[in-house]
C-alpha cells in the first residue's frame, strides 16, 4: 500500500517539501536528544548542589571504576543512576561526555557561579542601597584571599545577604585589599552610583578599620556615604577580648587558656585520661566561633581542681604511657592552674562572660529598636560596673586563690603586678 501511494504521487510533490519533512524529523530528533542531555546534566548538577548544601568534599582519593570508595559525588551519581534509566544508560554507553570528570565538575561550578553572580548583579541594580562585608581568609594552600559579601534589600523588601566572590590578594596589606575591593566595586556599582554604597563592615583589625590609612578610609574616599561599621559576624565577646587585650597580662591569659583544648585534642590517650578524671570535654578552639572562649573559661573555672588532678595523673604515670614532652606540658598546665594571676583572671572573666553572651544574644534578635538596644546596653554597663567595683574583694577571694600562704619575694612581685593591672582596669580603662 505504501508503494502504491508513492507511485500515485510520484512527480507530484516538490523536492523542497520532502526536504522540509526531513528537516522537521531531524529537528525533532535533535530536540529529543537535547532534552535527554539536559535531563542527564540536571541530575549531575543536583549531585553538585547536594555536596555544596552540606559542605561535602566532591572529589575522592580514587575515582576509578574499580574503586570501593570513589568519593561522595561519584557515589551520588551512581545512586541517581540506579533510579534513573536515562542516566544509567548514559553512564554505561557514553564515550565522549560522561559528566563526572574533575574538569567537567569545575566547569559546572564555574557556570553555576556565573548564573548566581548575574542574578545578584540584577538584584543589586534594582536596589536603592548596598552594604558590603569583607574579611581576610586563606585557602587550603594558605594563599591570602578576601571574602566579599553583599547585603541589600530586594524588590520584595526582604534583606538579602549574598556571598559574591573570593578575591585573591598578593598580600594582606591595606593597599592591596583596598585596590582589590575597589576594583570589584567598580564592576558592581557602575559610574554614577557611588551614593548607593552606604556601609562597609570589617573586623577590628587596624588594616581594615584604620581611620587614616585603613581599608575603610580608602573606600570612603571613593564612596563618601560608605560608613564603616564593625562586622556583626565578629561576636561581641571577641570585641570585649580585643578591648581588654591591650593589657599584656589579659592577652597572655587568653593565649594560655586556648592551650587547654589543643593539649587534649592532640592525643586519644590524653583525652581518655580527661574523660576518666574530669568526665567533661573541653570545648575545642576555633578561629571563627569566638564564643568558644566563653565556654572554655566556664569549663576550666568549674573543673579547675579536676584538671589539676588530670594533669598530675598524666605526669605521674609510667614512662611508657606518655612521652617526655607530654609530661612537661602537663607540668606546665599544673603550674598555670596554681598561678595566682591566671586564677584571678579566670575567676574575673567567669563573672564577665555570661553578661557578654546575654548582651550578644539580645543584639542578634531581628525585632529590636534603638530604645531596646540602649536599655540592654545600659544594663550591661551597670553589671560591668558592679563587677569592676567588686574587683578588690574578688582578688582576695579564696575561691580562686586557694589557701593563704606567705608569698615569696618573686611571688610578691607577681602579685604587685596583678594589683597594678586590677587598678588600671578599674580606674583607668574606660567602659
C-alpha positions in Angstrom: 0.0 0.0 0.0 2.8 2.4 0.8 4.4 1.7 -2.6 1.1 2.3 -4.3 0.8 5.7 -2.6 4.3 6.7 -3.6 3.7 5.6 -7.2 0.5 7.6 -7.3 2.2 10.8 -6.1 5.5 10.4 -7.8 6.4 13.6 -9.6 3.6 15.5 -7.9 5.4 16.5 -4.7 8.3 19.0 -4.8 11.8 18.2 -3.5 11.6 21.2 -1.2 8.6 19.8 0.7 10.3 16.5 1.1 13.4 18.3 2.4 11.2 20.2 4.8 9.8 16.9 6.1 13.4 15.5 6.6 14.5 18.7 8.3 11.5 18.6 10.7 12.3 15.0 11.6 16.0 15.9 12.2 15.0 18.9 14.3 12.6 16.7 16.4 15.3 14.1 16.9 17.8 16.8 17.8 15.4 18.3 20.4 14.7 14.9 21.9 18.5 14.4 22.3 18.9 17.9 23.8 16.1 17.2 26.3 17.7 13.9 27.2 21.1 15.6 27.7 19.6 18.3 29.8 17.9 15.8 32.0 21.2 13.9 32.5 23.1 17.2 33.1 20.4 18.3 35.6 20.9 15.2 37.7 24.7 15.7 37.8 24.1 19.4 38.8 21.7 18.2 41.6 24.6 16.0 42.9 26.9 19.0 42.9 24.3 21.1 44.7 23.8 18.4 47.3 27.5 18.4 48.1 27.6 22.2 48.3 24.5 22.4 50.6 26.0 20.0 53.1 29.7 21.2 52.6 30.8 17.8 51.5 34.0 17.1 49.5 33.2 16.2 45.9 36.5 14.5 45.0 37.6 11.1 46.2 41.1 9.8 46.6 40.5 7.1 43.9 37.6 7.7 41.4 38.4 4.8 39.1 35.7 2.2 38.2 37.3 -0.5 40.4 37.5 1.8 43.5 35.5 0.8 46.5 35.3 4.4 47.7 35.2 6.8 44.7 34.0 9.8 46.7 30.7 11.4 47.7 30.0 12.9 44.3 30.6 9.7 42.3 28.5 7.8 44.9 25.6 10.2 44.5 25.8 9.9 40.7 25.8 6.1 41.0 22.8 6.4 43.3 21.0 8.6 40.8 21.8 6.1 38.0 20.3 3.3 40.0 16.9 5.0 40.0 17.1 6.8 36.6 17.1 4.8 33.4 18.3 7.6 31.1 21.3 8.4 33.4 22.2 4.8 33.8 22.2 4.2 30.0 24.2 7.4 29.5 26.9 6.4 32.0 27.1 2.9 30.5 27.3 3.9 26.8 28.8 7.4 26.7 32.2 7.5 25.1 32.9 11.3 24.8 31.0 13.0 27.7 30.0 11.3 30.9 29.9 14.5 33.1 31.8 13.0 36.1 35.4 14.1 35.4 37.0 16.8 37.6 37.3 19.1 34.5 33.5 18.9 34.0 32.9 19.4 37.7 35.0 22.6 37.7 33.3 23.9 34.6 29.8 23.2 36.0 30.8 25.0 39.2 32.0 28.0 37.2 28.8 28.0 35.2 26.7 27.9 38.4 28.7 30.7 39.9 28.3 32.8 36.7 24.5 32.3 36.8 24.3 33.3 40.5 26.6 36.3 40.0 24.4 37.5 37.2 21.3 37.2 39.4 23.0 39.0 42.3 24.1 41.8 39.9 20.5 42.2 38.6 19.2 42.4 42.2 21.9 45.0 43.1 21.0 47.1 40.1 17.3 47.3 41.3 18.1 48.1 44.9 18.5 51.6 46.3 21.2 50.9 48.9 24.0 48.4 49.3 26.4 47.4 52.1 29.5 45.2 51.8 31.1 42.8 54.2 34.7 41.8 53.7 37.3 39.8 55.6 40.6 38.1 55.0 41.0 34.3 54.9 43.3 31.7 53.5 42.6 28.9 51.1 43.8 25.3 51.5 47.2 26.3 50.1 47.5 29.1 52.7 47.2 31.8 50.0 45.7 35.1 51.1 42.3 35.9 49.8 39.4 38.3 50.5 35.8 37.2 51.1 33.3 39.7 49.7 29.6 39.6 50.8 26.9 41.9 49.6 23.9 43.0 51.8 20.8 44.8 50.4 17.0 44.9 50.3 15.4 43.2 47.3 12.2 44.1 45.5 10.1 42.1 48.0 11.5 44.2 50.8 13.5 41.3 52.2 17.1 41.7 53.5 19.4 39.6 51.4 23.0 38.7 52.3 24.8 37.2 49.3 28.3 35.8 49.1 29.8 37.3 46.0 33.4 36.2 45.4 36.7 35.1 46.7 39.3 37.7 45.7 42.9 36.6 45.5 45.4 39.0 47.2 49.1 39.4 46.7 49.5 40.3 50.4 47.4 41.3 53.4 48.3 45.0 53.5 45.7 47.7 53.4 46.7 49.0 49.9 46.3 45.5 48.3 43.0 44.8 50.0 41.6 48.3 49.1 42.7 48.0 45.5 41.1 44.6 45.0 37.9 45.8 46.8 37.6 49.0 44.8 38.1 47.1 41.5 35.2 44.8 42.3 33.0 47.7 43.4 33.5 49.4 40.1 32.0 46.3 38.5 29.1 46.1 40.9 28.4 49.8 41.0 29.0 51.5 37.7 29.9 55.1 37.4 27.3 57.4 38.9 26.1 55.0 41.5 28.7 55.8 44.2 26.0 57.1 46.6 24.3 53.6 46.6 27.0 52.2 48.8 26.1 53.3 52.4 28.0 50.9 54.6 31.1 48.8 54.8 31.7 46.2 57.6 35.1 44.7 58.5 36.7 43.2 61.6 38.5 45.2 64.2 42.0 44.8 62.7 43.9 48.1 62.2 44.5 47.2 58.5 40.7 47.2 57.9 39.4 49.9 60.3 42.3 52.4 60.3 40.9 55.9 60.3 43.7 57.3 58.1 45.3 54.5 56.1 42.9 51.6 56.6 40.7 49.9 54.0 37.6 51.7 55.2 39.2 55.1 54.7 40.4 54.3 51.2 37.0 53.0 50.2 35.2 56.0 51.8 37.4 58.4 49.7 35.7 57.0 46.6 32.3 56.2 48.1 31.7 59.0 50.6 28.5 57.5 52.0 30.1 54.1 52.8 30.2 54.4 56.6 32.3 51.9 58.5 30.6 49.5 60.9 32.2 46.8 62.9 31.2 43.5 61.4 28.4 41.8 63.4 29.8 38.4 62.5 32.7 39.1 64.8 30.9 38.3 68.0 30.7 40.6 70.9 32.9 38.7 73.3 35.7 38.9 70.7 35.3 42.7 70.8 35.5 42.5 74.6 38.5 40.3 74.4 40.3 42.7 72.0 39.3 45.7 74.1 40.9 44.2 77.2 43.9 42.5 75.5 45.8 45.8 75.4 46.7 44.8 78.9 49.5 42.3 78.5 48.5 40.0 81.4 45.0 39.6 79.9 46.4 38.9 76.5 48.6 36.2 77.9 45.7 34.8 79.8 43.6 34.2 76.7 46.6 32.8 74.9 47.2 30.3 77.8 43.6 29.4 78.0 43.5 28.3 74.4 46.2 25.7 75.1 44.0 23.5 77.3 41.8 22.3 74.4 44.7 21.8 72.0 46.6 19.8 74.6 43.9 17.1 74.8 42.9 17.1 71.1 46.3 16.0 70.0 46.1 12.6 71.6 43.4 10.0 72.3 45.3 8.8 75.4 45.2 12.3 76.9 41.5 12.5 76.1 41.0 9.2 77.8 42.6 10.5 81.0 40.5 13.6 80.7 37.3 11.6 80.4 38.3 9.3 83.3 39.3 12.1 85.8 37.2 15.1 84.8 34.4 13.4 82.8 33.9 16.6 80.9 35.3 17.6 77.5 37.0 20.9 76.9 35.5 22.9 74.0 37.8 23.0 71.1 39.3 26.3 69.9 38.0 27.8 66.7 39.2 30.7 64.6 35.6 31.7 63.6 33.5 30.8 66.6 34.9 33.1 69.3 32.1 32.3 71.7 34.0 29.1 72.5 36.3 31.3 74.7 33.3 31.8 77.0 32.8 28.0 77.2 36.5 27.5 77.8 36.5 30.0 80.7 33.5 28.4 82.3 34.7 24.8 81.8 38.2 25.5 83.2 36.8 27.5 86.1 34.2 24.9 87.1 36.6 21.9 86.7 39.9 23.5 87.8 40.6 21.0 90.6 39.7 18.1 88.4 42.0 19.4 85.7 44.9 19.7 88.1 44.3 16.1 89.1 44.2 15.1 85.5 47.5 16.8 84.6 49.1 15.3 87.7 47.8 11.9 86.7 49.4 12.3 83.2 52.7 13.5 84.8 52.9 10.7 87.4 52.0 7.7 85.1 54.6 5.2 83.9 57.1 6.3 81.4 55.6 4.0 78.7 52.2 5.7 78.9 53.2 9.3 77.9 56.3 10.7 76.4 58.6 13.3 77.9 57.1 16.4 76.1 53.6 15.4 77.1 54.6 15.2 80.8 56.5 18.6 80.6 53.4 20.2 79.1 51.2 18.7 81.8 53.5 20.0 84.5 53.3 23.5 82.9 49.5 23.4 83.0 49.6 22.4 86.7 51.7 25.4 87.5 49.4 27.6 85.4 46.3 26.5 87.2 48.1 27.1 90.5 49.3 30.6 89.5 47.5 33.4 91.3 47.4 35.7 88.3 45.9 33.1 86.0 43.3 32.1 88.6 42.4 35.7 89.2 41.6 36.4 85.5 39.9 33.0 85.3 37.5 34.0 88.1 37.1 37.5 86.7 36.2 36.5 83.2 34.0 33.7 84.6 31.8 36.5 86.0 32.1 38.7 82.9 31.5 36.3 80.1 27.8 35.3 80.9 26.8 39.0 80.7 28.6 39.4 77.4 26.8 36.3 76.0 23.5 37.6 77.2 24.1 41.0 75.5 25.2 39.3 72.3 22.1 37.2 72.2 19.9 40.2 72.7 21.6 42.2 69.9 21.3 39.3 67.4 17.5 39.4 67.6 15.8 40.7 64.5 13.0 42.7 66.0 14.9 45.3 68.0 14.8 49.1 68.1 17.1 51.9 69.3 15.4 52.2 72.7 15.7 48.5 73.3 19.4 48.5 72.4 20.0 51.5 74.6 18.3 49.7 77.5 20.2 46.4 77.3 23.5 48.3 76.7 23.0 50.4 79.8 22.1 47.2 81.8 25.3 45.6 80.6 27.3 48.7 81.6 25.7 48.6 85.1 26.6 44.9 85.5 30.2 45.6 84.4 30.4 48.5 86.8 29.3 46.2 89.6 31.9 43.6 88.7 34.5 46.4 88.5 33.7 47.7 91.9 34.0 44.2 93.3 37.5 43.6 91.9 39.4 44.1 95.2 37.1 41.7 97.0 37.4 39.3 94.1 41.2 39.5 94.3 41.1 38.5 98.0 38.6 35.7 97.4 40.0 32.3 98.4 37.7 30.6 95.9 40.3 31.3 93.2 43.4 32.0 95.2 43.4 28.9 97.4 44.8 28.6 101.0 46.6 31.7 102.3 50.4 31.3 102.2 53.2 33.7 102.9 54.3 34.8 99.4 57.9 34.6 98.3 59.7 37.7 97.0 59.2 36.6 93.4 55.6 35.8 94.1 55.1 39.1 95.9 56.4 40.9 92.8 53.9 39.0 90.7 51.0 39.9 93.0 52.1 43.6 92.8 51.9 43.4 89.0 48.5 41.8 89.2 47.2 44.5 91.6 48.6 47.2 89.2 46.6 45.5 86.4 43.5 45.5 88.6 43.9 49.2 89.4 44.4 50.0 85.7 41.3 48.0 84.7 39.2 49.6 87.4 40.2 53.2 87.4 41.9 53.9 84.1 40.3 51.7 81.4 37.0 53.3 80.2 33.8 51.3 79.8 
